[in-house]
Amino acid sequence: MTALQAARNRPGVIAGVLVAASLAWWWTVRQMSGMDAGPGTDLGTLGWFTGSWTAMMAAMMLPSLAPTLAAYVAVTRARGPVRWLPFACGYVLAWAAAGLGAYALFELGKGLLGSDLAWRDGGRWLSGGVLALAAAYQLTPLKRLCLTRCRELLVGTHAARRRWSGPLATGIRSGGWCIGCSWALMAGLFALGVMSLTWMILIAALVAVEKTGPRPVAARLATATLLAALAGGILAAPHQVPGLVVPGSVAMHGMHAMKAMG
């Protein structure tokens, strides 16, 4: 039995996960309202970022986790959310840890390079380079391996013998495979605007198609093509990239409007 086959036999699990993801989206939209949606936006304090990132990952990643979670329920014969909730929590915990790593890397880069990463200096090239790297990663054997494990991962029945520790550890392990599969896409999210709801929705959709769609190879290639196109667009004509908030463009637009009114 594959994860997708298990999902068809466990509609209650799928519904529960989607409800949780919907609540996480509601919270994320509320948190991101009025935030700078452009590349290189400040991440705020560690505490604020950790809470916001965790909710964001629950919103973006739980829908694509649903088939794997259904497979866990089928194999372990877990009954009720109290038995599979630790699995989901472990999965989100793995992504929360990845967020802490991303925060540390972001702050380190900002501290070392500072103004050199401003959009008009090296920022645009960094964003384009990250997206090009993300596109290239889609074509690597490691990406293929991690995606296969994300789509086909099943859980041994020994996990059902422990009420919390077994499901939690299995969820963390599943989250680790998912990070291996999707870390480059998340890096692309930082390059496009980590606080942008538009790019969050796009990345979440790409992850879902790769992990749950019928043609994973075609999905990987399509994602690579899209990321490469975004990289080229940012480097060549960032103002023409749909949905991209170019740093400084809003302020400049406001200055031009004030001059026109004057």
Secondary structure as the mmCIF struct_conf table of DSSP 4:
data_model
#
loop_
_struct_conf.conf_type_id
_struct_conf.id
_struct_conf.beg_label_comp_id
_struct_conf.beg_label_asym_id
_struct_conf.beg_label_seq_id
_struct_conf.end_label_comp_id
_struct_conf.end_label_asym_id
_struct_conf.end_label_seq_id
HELX_RH_AL_P HELX_RH_AL_P1 ALA A 3 ASN A 9
HELX_RH_AL_P HELX_RH_AL_P2 PRO A 11 MET A 32
TURN_TY1_P TURN_TY1_P1 SER A 33 GLY A 34
BEND BEND1 GLY A 38 GLY A 38
TURN_TY1_P TURN_TY1_P2 PRO A 39 GLY A 40
HELX_RH_AL_P HELX_RH_AL_P3 LEU A 46 THR A 76
TURN_TY1_P TURN_TY1_P3 ARG A 77 ARG A 77
BEND BEND2 GLY A 80 GLY A 80
HELX_RH_AL_P HELX_RH_AL_P4 PRO A 81 LEU A 113
HELX_RH_3T_P HELX_RH_3T_P1 GLY A 114 LEU A 117
BEND BEND3 ALA A 118 ALA A 118
HELX_RH_PI_P HELX_RH_PI_P1 TRP A 119 GLY A 123
HELX_RH_AL_P HELX_RH_AL_P5 ARG A 124 TYR A 137
TURN_TY1_P TURN_TY1_P4 GLN A 138 LEU A 139
BEND BEND4 THR A 140 THR A 140
HELX_RH_AL_P HELX_RH_AL_P6 PRO A 141 GLU A 152
HELX_RH_3T_P HELX_RH_3T_P2 THR A 157 ARG A 161
BEND BEND5 ARG A 162 TRP A 164
HELX_RH_AL_P HELX_RH_AL_P7 SER A 165 LEU A 192
TURN_TY1_P TURN_TY1_P5 VAL A 194 MET A 195
HELX_RH_AL_P HELX_RH_AL_P8 LEU A 197 THR A 212
BEND BEND6 GLY A 213 PRO A 214
HELX_RH_AL_P HELX_RH_AL_P9 PRO A 216 ALA A 236
HELX_RH_3T_P HELX_RH_3T_P3 PRO A 238 GLN A 240
BEND BEND7 VAL A 241 VAL A 241
TURN_TY1_P TURN_TY1_P6 PRO A 242 GLY A 243
TURN_TY1_P TURN_TY1_P7 PRO A 247 GLY A 248
HELX_RH_AL_P HELX_RH_AL_P10 SER A 249 MET A 261
#
